[in-house]
Amino acid sequence: MAAFGVLAMVLSVCFVVEGKYIVYNTSAGVVPGKINVHLVPHTHDDVGWLKTVDQYYVGSNNSIQGACVQNVLDSLIPALLADKNRKFIYVEQAFFQRWWRQQSDEMKETVKMLVSSGQLEFINGGMCMHDEAAAHYIDMIDQTTLGHWYIKRDFNVTPRIGWQIDPFGHSAVQAYLLGAEVGFDALYFARIDYQDRAKRSAEKKLEVIWQGSKSHGSSSQIFTGAFYAGNYEPPTDFYYEVNDDSPIVQDDIELFDYNVQERVDAFVAAAYFQANVTGTNHIMWTMGTDFKYQYAHTWFRNMDKLIHYVNQDGRVSALYSSPSIYTDVKHALDESWPPKLDDYFPYADRIDGYWTGYFTSRPTSKGFIRELSGYYLAARQLEFFRGRNKSGPTTDSLADALAIVQHHDAVSGTAKQHVADDYAKRLSIGYEECPLLNISYCPATEVDLSVGKKIVVLVYNPLGWKRTSVVRIPVINKNLSVSDSTGKLILSQLLPIVNASLSMRKFYASAYTGESPSSVAKYWLAFTAVVPPLGFSTYVISSGQSSVSTKFVPNSFDTGGIEVGQGNLKLIYSGNDGKLMKYINGRNSVNVSLEQSYSYYVGSTDELQASGAYIFRPNGTHTIQSEEKIPLTVFRGPLYDEVHQRFSSWVYQTTRVYKEKEHAEVEFTVGPISIDDGNGKEIVTKLKTMIGNNKTFYTDSNGRDFLERIRDYRADWDLQVNQPIAGNYYPINLGIYIKDESTEMSVLVDRSVGGSSIIDGEVEIMLHRRLLHDDGRGVDEALNETVCALDTCTGLTVQGKYYLRLDQLGEGSKWRRSFGQEIYSPFLLAFSEQDDKWTNFPTPTFSAMDPSYSLPDNVAIITLQELQDSAVLLRLAHLYEVGEDKDLSSLATVELKRVFPHRKINKIKEMSLSANQERAEMERKRLSWKVEGSDTGHRSDSRGALVDPVKLVVELAPMEVRTFILDLDSDIVQYSTR
Amino acid sequence: MAAFGVLAMVLSVCFVVEGKYIVYNTSAGVVPGKINVHLVPHTHDDVGWLKTVDQYYVGSNNSIQGACVQNVLDSLIPALLADKNRKFIYVEQAFFQRWWRQQSDEMKETVKMLVSSGQLEFINGGMCMHDEAAAHYIDMIDQTTLGHWYIKRDFNVTPRIGWQIDPFGHSAVQAYLLGAEVGFDALYFARIDYQDRAKRSAEKKLEVIWQGSKSHGSSSQIFTGAFYAGNYEPPTDFYYEVNDDSPIVQDDIELFDYNVQERVDAFVAAAYFQANVTGTNHIMWTMGTDFKYQYAHTWFRNMDKLIHYVNQDGRVSALYSSPSIYTDVKHALDESWPPKLDDYFPYADRIDGYWTGYFTSRPTSKGFIRELSGYYLAARQLEFFRGRNKSGPTTDSLADALAIVQHHDAVSGTAKQHVADDYAKRLSIGYEECPLLNISYCPATEVDLSVGKKIVVLVYNPLGWKRTSVVRIPVINKNLSVSDSTGKLILSQLLPIVNASLSMRKFYASAYTGESPSSVAKYWLAFTAVVPPLGFSTYVISSGQSSVSTKFVPNSFDTGGIEVGQGNLKLIYSGNDGKLMKYINGRNSVNVSLEQSYSYYVGSTDELQASGAYIFRPNGTHTIQSEEKIPLTVFRGPLYDEVHQRFSSWVYQTTRVYKEKEHAEVEFTVGPISIDDGNGKEIVTKLKTMIGNNKTFYTDSNGRDFLERIRDYRADWDLQVNQPIAGNYYPINLGIYIKDESTEMSVLVDRSVGGSSIIDGEVEIMLHRRLLHDDGRGVDEALNETVCALDTCTGLTVQGKYYLRLDQLGEGSKWRRSFGQEIYSPFLLAFSEQDDKWTNFPTPTFSAMDPSYSLPDNVAIITLQELQDSAVLLRLAHLYEVGEDKDLSSLATVELKRVFPHRKINKIKEMSLSANQERAEMERKRLSWKVEGSDTGHRSDSRGALVDPVKLVVELAPMEVRTFILDLDSDIVQYSTR
């Protein structure tokens, strides 16, 4: 035996342990008294960015970015089914709906079960996670509503949480309108200014009660959490995507590199770190990031183990959670939270890293989106009047395209060029008629009328007020007359199309349609259309001699100055150098010096921080003026005067002063921005007055509330100024104004731009950007938009308008609000060509409303949409803030019976803003929070009263938006036989 | 209405189509008359390469390589369940077993169902896809057997297909022994010489009938397919891993970029291309590659669509298939296939790209593996004698480690350094006693015996013959005596350990154990052990004066020469320069000039192709000899003479001539290879004779058959010689020999090396490699092995042996085969320390066999292993090829009753080589193939007869390996009480 004892030594080889199937305990809930780590599994799926939305969905074009949302959703369902404690949130309905469409009925039932059990929760729930700087509030509402409807339709649930984790700064409108008003109990995001975040971290004030509306008061409050790390990712080394290189949890003792204690220690350390900057002992870990969970199992496998072993360890508690659960737990603690007013703009992620360039990036895209936004509002009205198509074309495709382009890399201008092209393609599919009208190309009107044709022009007014405005149409004939639907000739005016416009028109038509226009419009035909509210008028253009040719006035450079304008407003240009000198309104005695100029900032090429699609980092500013004198041409006519100026070879400007209006309309043509000197440039126009605005200016929030901005100042912290220009830029969607004790100057815009008041008395807005370097925020392309056609590629030219008006102090808001609404909802034109003998107007003019009724000046219909059969969605918006105007910041009323005189309103339900639940239910459910320094969490508010279902009169308090679903008799015959 | 007609134009927006859930038709089978594309979903999972086997399994260390086998298997099961037409093959049991251990019973049942239905098929089925150049056939059998057993145990199936898709060249032993003899119906791989592949492609001869054994004749034939593209990947643009950038099949018409026709066209084009180089109209697409299917769904989703749409298209047929199905279809066509003999070595993937460096790469690893291979064989014998532990240590861990290191990036030396370290760690866990004996460090014997201790040395002989060999043990005392188990003093000899060895011992002991040896051995104590077959003898070492000190003979550089050796063999060294001059065997009149030298090749650093872990690309050759004269020291003693030579500061050599042996034993110490000149170097030793071998030499296949090699020639094609050295290198595991009409020279090795005969009369073998560049084949590290200890890092030193003998023509094989077996299975030593008074030998000597019995000289027991209770695995191998030796290439017999005299053999079952099925069943099932130019597919063979269960005598024909499972009475008392 001893010999075998020796042999036993020889045989001292290793042993094999039987393997074991481990069942992880993932059932942990909140543990009072401990730090509770809420693991929130999520994916952030950009609705287009480096790849198009469809490429992201199907997972093509992976050489640009490995991302496939289909994988995420395909793999998620079995992962959730594998353990009922696992949870997931899904956000972007644009993707979810693509996936849902492709699923079997069986799968749909499974997903419904997961949603119903709360394992899968939809949050935010719009079609995309919209941008908060460059998006218009009506678009934000529409895209959120669309997503919320899908969720309601398919799952009968309403999202509870705002989840704007990626957008680059956060707007007041997001907080109160797209937050509180859609019934959200909380709003979470990642990106706030780095200085702000540092202070809030130190003070444990990352989580606040945000009151985004002055007008709505405490009823607009929403619990808001900014993530401690400035991103929406897991702590370092807790990433578990396929091929991620975080250490996985290796808990098989039979394999090498067992590391459970090490991972638990790392987990606890990360939890302590975060708890140290977070109020209460509940912290949220955002377990995911862009396009993660392509194989969801890999995340859940590791999170299962972490929850199991961390809870075994016991130092902290770990649980599967969701933002809803996290919010409820925070709420149940009954703590008071710090208050927050205003917004979170502008956003800098680090020194010199101001994300204020994207306010203007891709200005033509921004313009196209805004144009179609107004178009979509009108198109839905028309669709409602006509009755929605049961089969065939509807506005749904345009709805979908517009929803997608609200994404925070779409309207923001921060997607790659091919993705921007994809967005444009989606939009143009929904916009068929005269798509190139904006560059003077409109085949339907460019008919040779000398051979006995007539053009019937239908002019639709989507506003609730009667409206009189000049309409301009490109034509090829000189001798034309315009008559109204009664056959009466009306005043019209013919203006030449300047050569620069004609060549641009030729180039862009070729670039976008692949063919040159067959006929060449040479003139603008202008006439004044008068259109009833929610209605149309028709006009006929035929050959004749009635149009008044505009009179060309040669330059007269003398010291006397050149006066332009034949109504109340006069603009005085220097006879010396052609520059604007004065703005005079004869009616209200405004008479001020006013200079206007163009400048450019040179985009920084600093390798640590260049100016790019996101970032504005100027490196010097230069005035644009090719010569001493600005060539100036003035055209005068009975409807309006027009001033043509050439600031440089790539900056043209046309200023129109309408006889019947008191503002100036400035149409700029900027581009191709010269890069011959090797410099990227960011073009601004500056308006200089003597107004003593004392560093203060006002910009709107998504086209709605105006917020006070103070140069080099933030209300929430002591600003360290490192970018005195970029750091004072704010997004503008409606307008910007400055004021002093006597005067205010307002500038309204036709699209999203960035702007500021860098020097007292001045306002500047950025119109175009062309940059040669990437700014290092991921898009990995220089924002150097080019257009190729006719064997040439050249920088993109942008053509747009802004509107300028000076008022006596306190008088500006009426114009800003009412005319602002007209900018958003211009006349909608339709054309038909008829032969000479045609005279029949079955419906020459039309108004949906009672002919004697008009909406009050402070109310707009921002949605009128047939849902199905008799159900109609109606949104009414009060256009004024509390205290904004002495007359119009008051309770307004809308008589629905007179809005819909021909249809019986059987039923009216007031809904949440996204119309996915009744308002009463929303208000009942919504959490109230205690605010530090405030007596109670009780909500105070000024709101319109509940609507009496018999009287059907809607009251609207300042800034109130009310959403209704009406049940109407579907009697559309009323309209068509009238 | 007309107005609404106009409005309808306005509303010409896009339409929305309802989505549909698509069910793909994947049920297609073979379609006669069409090109049939067999889609074979697979993953190739290296059992260690850039990451360790466990890192690959759990998916850690992903920064090196994104790879997680757990994901593959986790995701595979639901993907197969989702569609019963989907198929998958899995290969590497090392990974599968790791996964299987962790699964729930429920999952195991599911997987069993999938295996049973054929959806999941195990092919190849060893623990790894072993290397075919550097692996020993016994290791190949063991690792394959282990995998096959797991598959048999868990699923009751036997793999049918050899799948050596990645190894870098293919051996004859693979084809016949690990192919035909394990019952495989086909063998597939990717890597054959690029010139060979070009010719075979042109002639549609990529698929052949390979007859790998001369001795076994046509019974060793196997259908063998080399993949047309030289890799095991899908055609270009048909990769579907998560984030792969091949175009996915986008078949949703409601999304942009619909591409079904484009993908179908690409599929058809790729199929035509492959069909053009393939015999018959069946082609196989290997749908996968390294570590793919981490989310299996992504592959199957796209393959489902391809099968669906390609079959709709109809030009070619596409189907889910497997190598088994493909093989059966090919077989059913009843075609004749071209024959192939010999092997597929060496492998070049392109000009100058000869994968012949890895034959030697990491020589210490190769040595360690070979050492443990022999150890494992012996350990299992001992385990069998003792009775397998029911709990506690068994040989299983060593079995597992040895299986893993047979992987084609393990024993090949082509893994990253940290992975090589992991392999060594796994091996050393199974090798506990005296692990550093090979570098003269063995604490158990290094006891100070002057204080009254004794060392009992147990010497075990794993061979079936009685054996007499000199044993050497490091000791610290000078005055020692050795006695046998009867107490009789026996002759012993003491040799000094040279200083170079001592310092190396100190350095390596520190590097590997972290501590310096506490005592310092100064001497080798040598004595002759005589051990019965399958048995042991014991010897006792105590203090005393009996050892004969070896006599140091000073150099005498004179013209007369220095004669070494006191038996039949004499080596004559030049008295002038110390070089070997002559080899004289007094018994058989061999008397030949013989020179021996060391040289190095400079590793090419050509950026297109450097020499590296895989590739041997020399750039010039240099003889190593630091001075004119080689310092030479001779030690003479009664057991053997020893010659010490110093060829340079980093090449030492000890040559031993044993009195009772007729070969020279050369122990080389090479390293740290100097890189002071900036060059990587590959060290060879050359043996130069006057033998006129006419370009011809012989190297073994995995330690078994010798294959004829002809310099600058390939039997299968006209070789274009671009690397006249590297292109003539072949793997050597047993030995290499050359011969002419009168003489043969054989060199046997102790591990895998590369070697050749580059000049007639010469043999060279490569001993060590140190290179400073990566060779671009993926490992991405230079093969620059270093060892760090005692605050120094230095190049690795290798110590090893080769054995040299010259014979009259026809006499060499006896030595090569019998002594070769002794090299593989050296005496196994075990030690115990006893006090001075100990005298008790309860089992002083032992043989498992009948004392009067011995195995015939041409048979070895290559496996004797207790499986469970009474079941024992026995493998007997005939060691000679047909015609190799005039006496021993004959039918041999083994009397099992005398091998197991103490145990009753109740039952004997002859098994397939991997013992996973009965041999008769295997032979019945195995497919026969028709060979071009051959009359029939009928198998001719010379084999031993079926074993009579009463007589229990096993016949073995030349090269035959027979595998049995014996049922033995479990009477182990027989051994221990004897």
Interface residues (C-beta under 8 A of the other chain):
Chain A: M1 A2 A3 F4 G5 V6 L7 A8 M9 V10 L11 S12 V13 C14 F15 V16 E18 G19 K20 Y21 I22 T52 D54 Q55 Y57 V58 G59 S60 N61 N62 S63 G66 A67 C68 N71 D74 S75 P78 R98 W100 R101 Q102 Q103 S104 D105 M107 V242 N243 D244 D245 P247 I248 Q250 D252 E254 L255 F256 D257 Q294 Y295 H297 T298 R301 A379 L382 E383 F385 R386 G392 P393 T394 T395 D396 S397 L398 D400 A401 D422 K425 I429 G430 Y431 E432 E433 V456 L458 Y460 F536 T538 L828 A830 F831 S832 N840 F841 P842 T843 P844 F846 S976
Chain B: M1 A2 A3 F4 G5 V6 L7 A8 M9 V10 L11 S12 V13 C14 F15 V16 E18 G19 K20 Y21 I22 T52 D54 Q55 Y57 V58 G59 S60 N61 N62 S63 G66 A67 C68 N71 D74 S75 P78 R98 W100 R101 Q102 Q103 S104 D105 M107 V242 N243 D244 D245 P247 I248 Q250 D252 E254 L255 F256 D257 Q294 Y295 H297 T298 R301 A379 L382 E383 F385 R386 G392 P393 T394 T395 D396 S397 L398 D400 A401 D422 K425 I429 G430 Y431 E432 E433 V456 L458 Y460 F536 T538 L828 A830 F831 S832 N840 F841 P842 T843 P844 F846 S976
